Amino acid sequence: MMMNTMTSGTRTEPNMAKPAFRYITILALPLVVAACGGRDAKSEETDAQPAAVVLAPMDLATAEQRAIGMGITVSGNLDPADVVAVKAQIPGTVSQVRVDRGTPVRRGSVLAVIEAQGIRSQAAGAEAQVIAARAQLSIAQQQLAASKKLYDAGAISAIEYKTAEANVDAAEAQVAVARAAAAGAGESAARATITSPINGVVSGRMVNGGEAVNVGTDLFTVVDASELELDGQVSVQDAARVRVGQPVTFAIDGLAGETLRGRVARVDPTADPGTRQVGVYVRLSNADNRIVGGQFAHGTIETGGTTNAIVIPEAAVTERNGDNAAVFVLNGNKVVKRAVVLGSAAGGTTGLVAVASGVQAGERVLLNPTSDIKDGTAVTVSAGAPAPSSDPAAPAAAKR
């Protein structure tokens, strides 16, 4: 009996240990699954991160403090200095249009013709009146000559002779009236032929052949782009240093890296009561018509003297609005967008702009940032030559 009991106990021990082993195995499976799931999530998160933008050293410039020529910044659109709106001066129907947008014209070139038969008939009638008045004058003069002989011979009275003289005076007056009427009618008839008032290019055509027009109807716009004008504004304090004829250095968005020179043409005598700004008008020669009117430009009025300032290339400035702008500054392995206030312009220095606040000397700024560069974009600077200092030359854009 004892042997049976022991044998029975011996058989029982393995049966109890076996369930315990299975329990441990079941608990371990979720840990393995969790571990596998953790690796997958981490891998997906890594794959979702955008790749860093690769920058070449030439895509960056270092802000520097240096002595620059003192100047005053003005900005605005460079528009043709002479813009003329050509309007109809008589009513009628446009019979022909000889030019279109972009057609170069000379002063006096025919742009269109207005059919106005009534006005032309009036001019012809006025000329006929002049001929008739001259004929009457000729007769009166002949009668006066005959009366003079008779009066000298005593054949007629003094009153009759004075009457002959009065008839000549009246005939001369009639000729003058007829001539004036003919001149007015002729001017009206001449207005039927629409001509260009200046040398330039047709920038607008608002009429087609066959259209009826009235006095004051807009027909064409002719511009002379051989000289461009920037309509800018400066503070009252700066206006005290602006003089007509001062040189102005221009930078145009459409001509990156190129500097143009002009002059101050006019300065408003009073400040705008609302903005407390003074209008300054700057002109730029464009004899070869290389610069297209309407482009936005930054001008620097060179007032003389020098000052120390932190300068960066113009190519680093983005979202410029007057003295307020933004730049992208390299901060570790990313670029951060930073608001800046532009200071006195770097007068006479090609492609540089002074910064009053927002950037410190020694910081590196991104040149010519593209649309995919955002605040906080991760970047990697490739190996190569060190970043240039504030060099006005516009380098290549960031490489992707």
C-alpha positions in Angstrom: 0.0 0.0 0.0 2.8 2.4 0.8 4.5 1.7 -2.4 1.3 2.4 -4.3 0.9 5.7 -2.4 4.4 6.8 -3.2 4.1 5.8 -6.8 0.9 7.8 -7.0 2.6 10.8 -5.5 5.5 10.5 -7.9 3.1 10.5 -10.8 1.3 13.6 -9.5 4.4 15.9 -9.4 5.0 16.0 -13.1 1.3 16.7 -13.7 1.5 19.9 -11.5 4.6 21.3 -13.0 3.4 21.0 -16.5 0.5 23.6 -16.2 2.9 26.1 -14.6 5.3 25.9 -17.6 2.4 26.5 -20.0 1.3 29.7 -18.0 4.8 31.2 -18.2 4.9 30.6 -21.9 1.6 32.3 -22.5 2.7 35.4 -20.6 5.8 35.7 -22.7 4.0 35.8 -26.0 2.5 39.3 -25.6 5.9 40.7 -24.7 7.3 39.3 -27.9 4.4 40.7 -29.9 4.7 44.1 -28.2 8.4 44.1 -28.9 7.8 43.4 -32.6 5.1 46.1 -32.7 7.4 48.6 -31.1 10.0 48.1 -33.8 7.4 48.6 -36.6 6.1 51.9 -35.1 9.6 53.2 -34.7 10.4 52.3 -38.3 7.2 54.0 -39.6 8.0 57.1 -37.6 11.6 57.2 -39.1 10.2 56.7 -42.6 7.7 59.6 -42.1 10.4 62.2 -41.2 11.3 64.4 -44.3 14.8 64.2 -45.6 17.0 67.2 -44.7 17.6 69.8 -47.4 21.2 69.7 -48.6 22.8 73.1 -48.8 26.1 73.9 -50.4 28.4 76.4 -48.6 27.7 78.9 -51.4 24.1 78.9 -50.4 24.9 80.6 -47.2 26.5 84.0 -46.3 27.8 85.4 -43.1 26.5 88.6 -41.7 29.3 91.1 -41.2 29.7 94.4 -39.5 31.5 96.9 -41.8 31.6 100.6 -42.7 29.1 101.4 -45.4 28.1 104.5 -47.3 25.2 106.3 -45.7 21.9 106.3 -47.6 18.2 106.4 -47.5 16.1 103.4 -48.7 13.1 103.9 -51.0 11.1 101.2 -52.7 8.2 101.0 -55.2 7.3 100.2 -58.7 9.4 101.5 -61.6 6.9 102.8 -64.0 7.4 104.7 -67.3 7.9 108.4 -66.6 5.6 109.5 -69.4 2.2 107.8 -69.8 -0.4 109.4 -72.0 -4.1 108.4 -72.3 -5.4 109.1 -75.8 -9.1 109.9 -75.9 -11.6 110.7 -78.6 -12.1 114.4 -79.1 -15.0 114.1 -81.5 -18.0 111.8 -81.8 -18.1 109.3 -84.6 -17.3 105.7 -85.7 -13.8 104.2 -85.7 -13.1 103.2 -89.2 -9.7 101.7 -88.8 -7.2 100.9 -86.1 -3.5 100.8 -87.2 -1.8 99.8 -84.0 -2.0 97.3 -81.2 -0.5 96.7 -77.8 3.3 96.7 -78.0 3.4 98.7 -81.3 6.3 101.3 -81.2 5.1 104.7 -82.4 6.6 108.1 -83.1 5.0 111.5 -82.3 2.4 112.1 -84.9 2.0 108.5 -86.0 -1.6 107.6 -86.9 -3.2 105.3 -84.4 -6.8 105.3 -85.8 -9.3 107.2 -87.8 -12.8 108.3 -86.7 -15.4 108.7 -89.4 -17.3 112.0 -88.7 -18.9 113.2 -91.9 -20.8 116.0 -90.3 -17.6 117.5 -88.9 -15.8 117.2 -92.2 -18.7 118.8 -94.0 -18.6 121.7 -91.6 -14.9 122.2 -92.2 -15.5 122.2 -96.0 -18.3 124.7 -95.6 -16.1 126.9 -93.4 -13.4 126.9 -96.1 -16.0 127.9 -98.7 -17.1 130.8 -96.4 -13.5 132.0 -96.3 -13.3 132.0 -100.1 -16.6 133.9 -100.4 -15.5 136.5 -97.8 -12.2 137.0 -99.6 -14.2 137.6 -102.9 -16.3 140.2 -101.2 -13.2 141.9 -99.8 -11.7 142.0 -103.3 -14.8 143.7 -104.6 -14.9 146.2 -101.8 -11.3 147.1 -102.3 -11.9 147.7 -106.0 -14.9 149.9 -105.2 -12.7 151.8 -102.8 -10.1 152.4 -105.4 -12.7 153.7 -107.8 -14.3 155.9 -105.2 -10.8 157.4 -104.4 -10.4 158.6 -107.9 -13.9 160.0 -108.1 -13.5 161.7 -104.7 -10.1 163.2 -105.8 -11.8 164.5 -108.9 -14.7 165.9 -106.9 -17.2 163.6 -108.5 -18.5 162.1 -105.3 -19.0 163.4 -101.8 -16.8 162.6 -98.8 -19.6 160.6 -97.3 -19.7 158.3 -100.3 -15.9 157.8 -100.1 -16.1 157.0 -96.4 -18.8 154.5 -97.2 -16.5 152.7 -99.6 -13.8 152.6 -97.0 -16.3 151.2 -94.4 -17.3 148.5 -96.9 -13.6 147.4 -97.1 -13.3 147.2 -93.3 -16.5 145.2 -93.1 -15.3 142.8 -95.8 -11.9 142.3 -94.0 -13.8 141.6 -90.8 -15.9 139.0 -92.6 -12.8 137.3 -93.9 -11.4 137.2 -90.3 -14.6 135.6 -89.0 -14.6 133.1 -91.8 -11.0 132.2 -91.2 -11.7 131.7 -87.5 -14.7 129.5 -88.2 -12.6 127.5 -90.7 -9.8 127.1 -88.3 -12.2 125.7 -85.6 -13.8 123.4 -88.1 -10.5 122.3 -89.4 -9.2 121.5 -85.9 -12.3 119.4 -85.3 -11.8 117.6 -88.6 -8.2 117.0 -87.8 -9.2 115.4 -84.5 -10.8 112.6 -86.6 -7.3 111.3 -87.2 -6.0 110.0 -83.9 -2.2 110.4 -83.6 0.4 109.6 -81.0 1.3 112.6 -78.8 4.7 111.2 -77.9 7.4 108.8 -78.9 6.9 105.5 -77.2 5.0 102.2 -77.3 1.3 101.5 -77.3 0.6 99.8 -73.9 -3.2 99.7 -74.1 -5.8 99.6 -76.9 -9.4 100.0 -75.8 -11.2 100.3 -79.1 -11.9 98.2 -82.3 -12.8 99.2 -85.8 -16.5 99.9 -86.3 -17.1 101.0 -82.7 -19.0 104.3 -82.0 -17.2 106.7 -79.8 -18.0 109.9 -78.0 -15.9 112.8 -76.8 -13.8 111.5 -73.9 -13.9 107.8 -74.8 -10.6 106.1 -74.0 -8.9 104.9 -77.1 -5.2 104.1 -76.5 -2.5 104.4 -73.8 1.0 105.3 -75.0 4.0 105.1 -72.7 7.6 106.3 -73.1 9.7 103.8 -71.2 13.0 105.4 -72.1 13.0 106.8 -68.6 11.5 105.0 -65.6 10.3 106.7 -62.4 10.0 105.3 -58.9 7.4 106.9 -56.7 8.7 106.4 -53.1 8.2 107.8 -49.7 10.7 108.6 -46.9 10.3 109.9 -43.3 10.3 113.6 -42.6 13.7 113.2 -40.9 15.2 111.5 -43.9 13.6 114.0 -46.3 15.7 116.7 -44.8 18.8 114.9 -46.3 17.3 114.4 -49.8 18.3 116.7 -52.6 17.3 116.8 -56.2 20.1 115.3 -58.3 21.5 113.0 -55.6 22.6 109.6 -57.1 20.5 106.6 -56.4 21.5 102.9 -56.6 18.8 100.5 -57.7 18.3 96.8 -57.2 15.5 95.2 -59.2 13.9 91.9 -58.2 13.9 90.8 -61.9 17.6 91.6 -62.3 19.1 89.8 -59.3 22.7 90.8 -58.6 22.7 93.7 -61.0 23.0 97.3 -59.8 21.5 100.3 -61.7 22.0 104.0 -61.1 19.6 106.9 -61.3 19.0 110.2 -59.7 16.5 112.1 -57.5 14.1 114.0 -59.8 11.7 115.7 -57.4 10.8 115.9 -53.7 7.4 116.8 -52.4 7.4 120.1 -50.6 5.0 118.8 -47.9 4.5 115.6 -45.9 1.4 113.4 -46.2 -0.8 114.4 -43.2 -2.0 110.8 -42.8 1.4 108.9 -43.0 3.8 111.7 -42.2 5.8 110.6 -45.1 7.4 112.7 -47.9 7.1 111.7 -51.5 10.4 111.2 -53.4 10.5 110.6 -57.1 13.6 108.9 -58.5 14.3 108.5 -62.2 16.3 105.8 -64.0 17.5 105.9 -67.6 16.2 103.0 -69.8 17.2 104.2 -73.2 17.5 100.6 -74.5 14.1 99.6 -73.0 15.9 96.6 -71.4 14.0 97.1 -68.1 10.3 96.3 -68.3 8.1 98.9 -66.6 6.1 97.9 -63.5 8.8 95.9 -61.8 9.4 96.4 -58.0 12.6 98.0 -57.1 14.6 99.0 -54.1 16.5 102.3 -54.3 19.3 103.7 -52.1 19.6 107.5 -52.1 23.3 108.2 -51.5 23.5 111.1 -49.0 27.2 110.9 -48.3 29.3 109.9 -45.3 29.8 106.4 -43.8 28.5 104.4 -40.8 29.1 101.0 -39.2 26.4 98.5 -39.7 25.6 94.8 -39.9 25.1 93.9 -43.6 23.8 90.9 -45.4 23.4 90.2 -49.2 20.1 91.5 -50.7 19.5 87.9 -51.9 18.9 86.8 -48.3 16.0 89.1 -47.7 12.5 87.8 -48.3 9.0 89.1 -47.7 10.2 92.6 -47.8 7.7 95.4 -47.0 9.4 98.7 -46.6 11.8 98.4 -43.7 10.3 95.2 -42.4 11.5 91.9 -43.9 12.5 88.3 -43.0 15.5 86.1 -43.5 16.3 82.4 -42.8 19.1 82.0 -40.3 21.1 78.7 -39.9 20.6 77.4 -36.4 22.3 74.0 -35.9 20.9 71.5 -38.3 17.9 73.6 -39.3 17.0 77.1 -40.6 14.7 79.4 -38.7 12.8 82.3 -40.1 13.5 85.5 -38.4 11.9 88.9 -38.8 14.4 91.7 -39.4 14.3 95.5 -39.6 16.4 97.0 -42.4 18.6 99.9 -41.5 20.1 102.7 -43.5 20.8 101.4 -46.9 24.3 100.4 -47.8 24.8 103.4 -50.1 27.1 102.7 -53.1 27.6 99.1 -52.1 26.4 96.7 -54.7 23.9 94.0 -53.5 24.2 94.6 -49.8 21.6 95.8 -47.3 22.1 96.9 -43.7 20.2 95.3 -40.9 19.2 97.3 -37.9 17.9 94.3 -35.8 17.2 90.6 -36.1 20.6 89.3 -37.2 23.9 89.4 -35.4 27.3 89.6 -36.9 28.7 86.2 -37.6 25.4 84.5 -38.1 24.8 82.6 -41.4 21.8 83.4 -43.5 20.3 81.5 -46.4 20.6 83.0 -49.9 17.8 82.9 -52.4 15.5 80.7 -50.3 13.1 78.6 -52.4 9.4 78.0 -51.7 10.0 74.7 -50.0 12.2 76.3 -47.3 10.0 76.8 -44.2 10.7 77.9 -40.6 12.4 74.9 -39.0 13.3 73.1 -42.1 16.1 70.5 -41.4 19.2 71.2 -43.4 22.6 69.6 -44.0 25.5 71.7 -45.2 27.7 69.7 -47.6 31.4 69.7 -47.3 33.3 72.2 -49.4 34.6 75.7 -49.2 33.6 77.7 -46.1 30.5 79.9 -46.4 31.2 83.3 -48.0 31.0 86.5 -46.2 28.4 89.1 -47.2 29.2 88.8 -50.9 26.6 90.6 -53.1 27.0 88.0 -55.9 23.8 85.9 -56.0 24.8 82.2 -55.7 22.9 79.2 -56.8 19.7 78.3 -54.9 19.6 75.5 -52.4 20.2 72.1 -53.9 17.6 69.4 -53.4 
